[in-house]
Amino acid sequence: MIEVTDGDFASEVLGADLPVLVEFTADWCPPCRQMAPVLKALAFEEGDRLKVVQLNVDQNPETTNAYKVLSMPTFMVFRAGEPVKAMVGARPKRRLLEELSDVL
């Protein structure tokens, strides 16, 4: 899984050809750690249709503030440089895939 920063968010996420699922995460967040294997599996299984990245909110306050992220994990889907969906909280892979079906 790709980790993005304030410095490369525009090129890695906003400029991506595929839809991008961004997990806004933090090292201290237990639900975020719970989501790590789910997101790795999703990145592997859906890599031809979806790019999956993580952004550490503590290390990247500019992007975190720009998108008004207050809770972790927050998931945002970007398509053509624009946020098109946001979800908050851990969830099983099956549910996450169901919620992503309209943007894939």
N, CA and C atoms as an extended XYZ file, in Angstrom:
312
Properties=species:S:1:pos:R:3:atomname:S:1:resname:S:1:resid:I:1 pbc="F F F"
N         0.839       -1.172        0.000 N   MET     1
C         0.000        0.000        0.000 CA  MET     1
C         0.893        1.246        0.000 C   MET     1
N         0.462        2.249       -0.711 N   ILE     2
C         1.225        3.478       -0.869 CA  ILE     2
C         0.893        4.446        0.271 C   ILE     2
N         1.922        5.048        0.847 N   GLU     3
C         1.721        6.113        1.827 CA  GLU     3
C         1.953        7.436        1.116 C   GLU     3
N         0.998        8.344        1.247 N   VAL     4
C         1.129        9.660        0.621 CA  VAL     4
C         1.318       10.718        1.696 C   VAL     4
N         1.809       11.874        1.270 N   THR     5
C         2.092       12.981        2.183 CA  THR     5
C         1.466       14.259        1.639 C   THR     5
N         1.544       15.303        2.441 N   ASP     6
C         1.103       16.610        1.966 CA  ASP     6
C         1.826       16.967        0.666 C   ASP     6
N         3.100       16.606        0.582 N   GLY     7
C         3.922       16.959       -0.564 CA  GLY     7
C         3.573       16.259       -1.860 C   GLY     7
N         3.097       15.009       -1.772 N   ASP     8
C         2.801       14.287       -3.019 CA  ASP     8
C         1.320       13.933       -3.184 C   ASP     8
N         0.474       14.471       -2.325 N   PHE     9
C        -0.960       14.175       -2.405 CA  PHE     9
C        -1.530       14.563       -3.773 C   PHE     9
N        -1.166       15.728       -4.269 N   ALA    10
C        -1.709       16.192       -5.552 CA  ALA    10
C        -1.336       15.246       -6.687 C   ALA    10
N        -0.088       14.816       -6.747 N   SER    11
C         0.320       13.943       -7.846 CA  SER    11
C        -0.187       12.513       -7.669 C   SER    11
N        -0.126       11.976       -6.452 N   GLU    12
C        -0.509       10.581       -6.215 CA  GLU    12
C        -2.026       10.366       -6.182 C   GLU    12
N        -2.774       11.359       -5.704 N   VAL    13
C        -4.221       11.193       -5.528 CA  VAL    13
C        -5.002       12.019       -6.540 C   VAL    13
N        -4.808       13.314       -6.521 N   LEU    14
C        -5.608       14.180       -7.382 CA  LEU    14
C        -5.289       13.976       -8.856 C   LEU    14
N        -4.071       13.603       -9.171 N   GLY    15
C        -3.675       13.402      -10.561 CA  GLY    15
C        -3.734       11.958      -11.036 C   GLY    15
N        -4.270       11.068      -10.230 N   ALA    16
C        -4.304        9.643      -10.585 CA  ALA    16
C        -5.318        9.361      -11.693 C   ALA    16
N        -5.006        8.377      -12.514 N   ASP    17
C        -5.911        7.957      -13.589 CA  ASP    17
C        -7.076        7.122      -13.061 C   ASP    17
N        -6.826        6.360      -12.017 N   LEU    18
C        -7.859        5.508      -11.414 CA  LEU    18
C        -8.538        6.254      -10.265 C   LEU    18
N        -9.721        5.802       -9.850 N   PRO    19
C       -10.259        6.299       -8.583 CA  PRO    19
C        -9.272        5.941       -7.460 C   PRO    19
N        -9.186        6.783       -6.445 N   VAL    20
C        -8.235        6.562       -5.349 CA  VAL    20
C        -8.994        6.526       -4.028 C   VAL    20
N        -8.779        5.460       -3.266 N   LEU    21
C        -9.306        5.363       -1.910 CA  LEU    21
C        -8.198        5.802       -0.966 C   LEU    21
N        -8.432        6.890       -0.239 N   VAL    22
C        -7.461        7.406        0.725 CA  VAL    22
C        -7.949        7.063        2.120 C   VAL    22
N        -7.095        6.389        2.885 N   GLU    23
C        -7.397        6.187        4.298 CA  GLU    23
C        -6.625        7.239        5.076 C   GLU    23
N        -7.340        8.111        5.758 N   PHE    24
C        -6.732        9.060        6.681 CA  PHE    24
C        -6.558        8.294        7.984 C   PHE    24
N        -5.323        8.111        8.408 N   THR    25
C        -5.012        7.190        9.487 CA  THR    25
C        -4.053        7.820       10.490 C   THR    25
N        -3.841        7.129       11.601 N   ALA    26
C        -2.874        7.559       12.613 CA  ALA    26
C        -2.297        6.321       13.293 C   ALA    26
N        -1.049        6.429       13.709 N   ASP    27
C        -0.390        5.294       14.368 CA  ASP    27
C        -1.084        4.881       15.654 C   ASP    27
N        -1.678        5.835       16.353 N   TRP    28
C        -2.301        5.581       17.652 CA  TRP    28
C        -3.739        5.059       17.548 C   TRP    28
N        -4.243        4.860       16.345 N   CYS    29
C        -5.650        4.523       16.105 CA  CYS    29
C        -5.858        3.013       15.956 C   CYS    29
N        -6.434        2.332       16.983 N   PRO    30
C        -6.662        0.887       16.864 CA  PRO    30
C        -7.554        0.486       15.674 C   PRO    30
N        -8.669        1.186       15.382 N   PRO    31
C        -9.459        0.790       14.208 CA  PRO    31
C        -8.682        0.943       12.896 C   PRO    31
N        -7.751        1.886       12.866 N   CYS    32
C        -6.917        2.044       11.665 CA  CYS    32
C        -6.022        0.822       11.485 C   CYS    32
N        -5.432        0.361       12.568 N   ARG    33
C        -4.588       -0.839       12.495 CA  ARG    33
C        -5.428       -2.049       12.097 C   ARG    33
N        -6.660       -2.096       12.559 N   GLN    34
C        -7.572       -3.178       12.209 CA  GLN    34
C        -7.855       -3.182       10.702 C   GLN    34
N        -7.881       -2.012       10.085 N   MET    35
C        -8.192       -1.898        8.667 CA  MET    35
C        -7.004       -2.208        7.760 C   MET    35
N        -5.796       -2.228        8.289 N   ALA    36
C        -4.601       -2.422        7.462 CA  ALA    36
C        -4.670       -3.681        6.591 C   ALA    36
N        -4.989       -4.866        7.136 N   PRO    37
C        -5.046       -6.043        6.263 CA  PRO    37
C        -6.191       -5.981        5.257 C   PRO    37
N        -7.281       -5.340        5.633 N   VAL    38
C        -8.418       -5.185        4.716 CA  VAL    38
C        -8.008       -4.335        3.524 C   VAL    38
N        -7.325       -3.230        3.792 N   LEU    39
C        -6.911       -2.331        2.719 CA  LEU    39
C        -5.830       -2.948        1.845 C   LEU    39
N        -4.923       -3.710        2.450 N   LYS    40
C        -3.895       -4.391        1.656 CA  LYS    40
C        -4.533       -5.403        0.714 C   LYS    40
N        -5.507       -6.148        1.207 N   ALA    41
C        -6.205       -7.121        0.355 CA  ALA    41
C        -6.973       -6.399       -0.752 C   ALA    41
N        -7.625       -5.310       -0.399 N   LEU    42
C        -8.377       -4.542       -1.390 CA  LEU    42
C        -7.444       -3.989       -2.469 C   LEU    42
N        -6.302       -3.465       -2.067 N   ALA    43
C        -5.333       -2.935       -3.025 CA  ALA    43
C        -4.856       -4.029       -3.973 C   ALA    43
N        -4.644       -5.229       -3.451 N   PHE    44
C        -4.185       -6.343       -4.273 CA  PHE    44
C        -5.287       -6.821       -5.215 C   PHE    44
N        -6.492       -6.994       -4.690 N   GLU    45
C        -7.592       -7.569       -5.468 CA  GLU    45
C        -8.217       -6.595       -6.465 C   GLU    45
N        -8.213       -5.311       -6.138 N   GLU    46
C        -8.889       -4.311       -6.988 CA  GLU    46
C        -7.909       -3.331       -7.626 C   GLU    46
N        -6.627       -3.672       -7.631 N   GLY    47
C        -5.594       -2.764       -8.101 CA  GLY    47
C        -5.751       -2.284       -9.534 C   GLY    47
N        -6.462       -3.042      -10.359 N   ASP    48
C        -6.667       -2.607      -11.741 CA  ASP    48
C        -7.793       -1.580      -11.857 C   ASP    48
N        -8.618       -1.438      -10.810 N   ARG    49
C        -9.741       -0.487      -10.840 CA  ARG    49
C        -9.657        0.597       -9.785 C   ARG    49
N        -8.793        0.404       -8.777 N   LEU    50
C        -8.762        1.304       -7.630 CA  LEU    50
C        -7.355        1.387       -7.067 C   LEU    50
N        -6.917        2.597       -6.818 N   LYS    51
C        -5.635        2.822       -6.138 CA  LYS    51
C        -5.962        3.048       -4.663 C   LYS    51
N        -5.230        2.381       -3.780 N   VAL    52
C        -5.465        2.504       -2.336 CA  VAL    52
C        -4.221        3.102       -1.693 C   VAL    52
N        -4.414        4.193       -0.957 N   VAL    53
C        -3.294        4.873       -0.304 CA  VAL    53
C        -3.664        5.228        1.133 C   VAL    53
N        -2.638        5.506        1.931 N   GLN    54
C        -2.826        5.954        3.305 CA  GLN    54
C        -2.163        7.306        3.483 C   GLN    54
N        -2.759        8.129        4.340 N   LEU    55
C        -2.173        9.415        4.712 CA  LEU    55
C        -2.203        9.521        6.227 C   LEU    55
N        -1.036        9.670        6.848 N   ASN    56
C        -0.943        9.800        8.291 CA  ASN    56
C        -1.343       11.222        8.673 C   ASN    56
N        -2.422       11.354        9.436 N   VAL    57
C        -2.967       12.676        9.761 CA  VAL    57
C        -2.035       13.484       10.656 C   VAL    57
N        -1.293       12.827       11.525 N   ASP    58
C        -0.394       13.540       12.429 CA  ASP    58
C         0.798       14.142       11.684 C   ASP    58
N         1.247       13.465       10.662 N   GLN    59
C         2.413       13.922        9.907 CA  GLN    59
C         2.038       14.809        8.721 C   GLN    59
N         0.744       14.880        8.380 N   ASN    60
C         0.301       15.611        7.190 CA  ASN    60
C        -0.933       16.462        7.496 C   ASN    60
N        -0.760       17.487        8.337 N   PRO    61
C        -1.910       18.284        8.762 CA  PRO    61
C        -2.526       19.129        7.644 C   PRO    61
N        -1.752       19.505        6.650 N   GLU    62
C        -2.278       20.359        5.578 CA  GLU    62
C        -3.412       19.667        4.819 C   GLU    62
N        -3.168       18.459        4.368 N   THR    63
C        -4.189       17.715        3.630 CA  THR    63
C        -5.343       17.326        4.552 C   THR    63
N        -5.016       16.911        5.761 N   THR    64
C        -6.040       16.532        6.736 CA  THR    64
C        -7.006       17.694        6.978 C   THR    64
N        -6.474       18.874        7.182 N   ASN    65
C        -7.306       20.056        7.420 CA  ASN    65
C        -8.067       20.476        6.169 C   ASN    65
N        -7.446       20.362        5.017 N   ALA    66
C        -8.095       20.771        3.761 CA  ALA    66
C        -9.373       19.982        3.518 C   ALA    66
N        -9.382       18.707        3.919 N   TYR    67
C       -10.558       17.858        3.701 CA  TYR    67
C       -11.382       17.676        4.972 C   TYR    67
N       -11.076       18.475        5.996 N   LYS    68
C       -11.847       18.527        7.246 CA  LYS    68
C       -12.020       17.154        7.901 C   LYS    68
N       -10.929       16.402        7.935 N   VAL    69
C       -10.941       15.077        8.545 CA  VAL    69
C       -10.796       15.229       10.049 C   VAL    69
N       -11.768       14.697       10.787 N   LEU    70
C       -11.768       14.804       12.244 CA  LEU    70
C       -11.701       13.456       12.950 C   LEU    70
N       -12.091       12.387       12.282 N   SER    71
C       -12.130       11.059       12.901 CA  SER    71
C       -11.295       10.087       12.085 C   SER    71
N       -10.715        9.104       12.779 N   MET    72
C        -9.943        8.087       12.110 CA  MET    72
C       -10.519        6.717       12.411 C   MET    72
N       -10.524        5.838       11.442 N   PRO    73
C       -10.125        6.103       10.067 CA  PRO    73
C       -11.246        6.790        9.289 C   PRO    73
N       -10.857        7.724        8.450 N   THR    74
C       -11.768        8.306        7.466 CA  THR    74
C       -11.291        7.835        6.107 C   THR    74
N       -12.226        7.394        5.296 N   PHE    75
C       -11.926        6.956        3.931 CA  PHE    75
C       -12.565        7.946        2.974 C   PHE    75
N       -11.789        8.418        2.009 N   MET    76
C       -12.326        9.290        0.971 CA  MET    76
C       -11.937        8.703       -0.377 C   MET    76
N       -12.894        8.719       -1.290 N   VAL    77
C       -12.625        8.283       -2.651 CA  VAL    77
C       -12.533        9.528       -3.521 C   VAL    77
N       -11.455        9.608       -4.280 N   PHE    78
C       -11.238       10.705       -5.208 CA  PHE    78
C       -11.300       10.171       -6.627 C   PHE    78
N       -11.998       10.888       -7.470 N   ARG    79
C       -12.062       10.556       -8.894 CA  ARG    79
C       -11.855       11.853       -9.657 C   ARG    79
N       -10.927       11.828      -10.607 N   ALA    80
C       -10.617       12.996      -11.430 CA  ALA    80
C       -10.296       14.217      -10.551 C   ALA    80
N        -9.583       13.983       -9.462 N   GLY    81
C        -9.141       15.069       -8.612 CA  GLY    81
C       -10.155       15.604       -7.623 C   GLY    81
N       -11.320       15.000       -7.571 N   GLU    82
C       -12.379       15.487       -6.683 CA  GLU    82
C       -12.823       14.395       -5.717 C   GLU    82
N       -13.113       14.764       -4.460 N   PRO    83
C       -13.664       13.770       -3.536 CA  PRO    83
C       -15.103       13.448       -3.934 C   PRO    83
N       -15.405       12.160       -4.084 N   VAL    84
C       -16.747       11.753       -4.502 CA  VAL    84
C       -17.476       10.923       -3.456 C   VAL    84
N       -16.757       10.493       -2.419 N   LYS    85
C       -17.395        9.685       -1.371 CA  LYS    85
C       -16.534        9.753       -0.120 C   LYS    85
N       -17.182        9.775        1.045 N   ALA    86
C       -16.474        9.741        2.323 CA  ALA    86
C       -17.176        8.777        3.265 C   ALA    86
N       -16.378        8.040        4.019 N   MET    87
C       -16.886        7.075        4.989 CA  MET    87
C       -16.010        7.162        6.234 C   MET    87
N       -16.602        6.994        7.396 N   VAL    88
C       -15.849        7.071        8.648 CA  VAL    88
C       -16.027        5.772        9.422 C   VAL    88
N       -14.925        5.247        9.922 N   GLY    89
C       -14.974        4.068       10.788 CA  GLY    89
C       -14.550        2.785       10.099 C   GLY    89
N       -14.080        1.857       10.921 N   ALA    90
C       -13.655        0.551       10.424 CA  ALA    90
C       -14.870       -0.243        9.956 C   ALA    90
N       -14.631       -1.112        8.984 N   ARG    91
C       -15.686       -1.967        8.449 CA  ARG    91
C       -15.062       -3.195        7.793 C   ARG    91
N       -15.821       -4.278        7.691 N   PRO    92
C       -15.296       -5.468        7.025 CA  PRO    92
C       -15.098       -5.197        5.523 C   PRO    92
N       -14.230       -5.992        4.914 N   LYS    93
C       -13.921       -5.808        3.494 CA  LYS    93
C       -15.164       -5.895        2.623 C   LYS    93
N       -16.030       -6.844        2.899 N   ARG    94
C       -17.241       -7.016        2.091 CA  ARG    94
C       -18.101       -5.750        2.109 C   ARG    94
N       -18.268       -5.173        3.287 N   ARG    95
C       -19.070       -3.946        3.389 CA  ARG    95
C       -18.383       -2.780        2.676 C   ARG    95
N       -17.064       -2.687        2.826 N   LEU    96
C       -16.322       -1.632        2.158 CA  LEU    96
C       -16.476       -1.753        0.644 C   LEU    96
N       -16.386       -2.959        0.121 N   LEU    97
C       -16.568       -3.176       -1.319 CA  LEU    97
C       -17.982       -2.786       -1.758 C   LEU    97
N       -18.976       -3.116       -0.960 N   GLU    98
C       -20.356       -2.725       -1.286 CA  GLU    98
C       -20.486       -1.207       -1.348 C   GLU    98
N       -19.870       -0.526       -0.397 N   GLU    99
C       -19.948        0.931       -0.353 CA  GLU    99
C       -19.167        1.578       -1.494 C   GLU    99
N       -18.177        0.891       -1.999 N   LEU   100
C       -17.363        1.420       -3.104 CA  LEU   100
C       -17.943        1.082       -4.477 C   LEU   100
N       -18.930        0.209       -4.527 N   SER   101
C       -19.431       -0.276       -5.817 CA  SER   101
C       -19.928        0.845       -6.732 C   SER   101
N       -20.468        1.908       -6.174 N   ASP   102
C       -20.978        2.985       -7.019 CA  ASP   102
C       -19.908        3.912       -7.554 C   ASP   102
N       -18.681        3.807       -7.052 N   VAL   103
C       -17.609        4.658       -7.545 CA  VAL   103
C       -16.539        3.896       -8.343 C   VAL   103
N       -16.672        2.602       -8.410 N   LEU   104
C       -15.693        1.803       -9.178 CA  LEU   104
C       -16.132        1.614      -10.610 C   LEU   104
